């Protein structure tokens, strides 16, 4: 690791530990929906009114309402019908998921390509995670979707800070090493700042620990680990070189490790539908 990388990382962690690192904030509409849901004097119709003030969000929410994620028995055509069908937890998760795309808009050309790539990968992992969660009785597809979207959220402040280091932005390998070293810790800090539930904070903190073992039923970390492995199958990415037999998350989810990613074919239509809804 070069002196520039070391200096960058040390400054990053020092600012994080001392509360100086600028962390991304949730989009305003997601905060408004969360506040309305937490207001005991508010109803789901009040939540629907908040959402309908954002035409794009409304359309996307209805689109996801009619995707395999919800398995709706009838066509949902209004925000009111969508939020009534979903319930408060699902509404919170899906509005946050849809609104998150705003956070991946670059302010400079230098980071635009990388941010787009992070968002595209996050939506792919989110869609696979939602499909993987469906057979798991203790996990919710909408929560798995959000887990996939936020698992790499720690990359955002790194890219933002790297804009002040042109030499670093031009050195993809160095920037990749920094991201690998820092995004997990920063991601955990971001989700704690957002008051996310502990099971999602764990996703940001532990999804790179492929040897992770735990007692009890499968969790969203297991889902995201396996989603990443499935997505990397057949590529030249580092995850594709990992022997699935060494990844306990597969066993935790009750999945055979000698089954290749082609066995996701039956879920591919669902994955594409959910991904398209997230990407507009």
CORMO-V402570 format. One record per helix or strand. SS is the DSSP state (~ for helix, > for strand). FROM is the first residue (numbers start at 0). TO is the last residue. Records with the same first field share a line. If there is no record, write none. Layout:
# CORMO-V402570
SS: FROM-TO ; FROM-TO
This chain:
# CORMO-V402570
~: 2-16 ; 27-37 ; 43-51 ; 54-64 ; 78-85 ; 87-103 ; 108-132 ; 140-149 ; 154-161 ; 165-168 ; 171-192 ; 197-205 ; 219-231 ; 237-240 ; 243-245 ; 247-251 ; 260-278
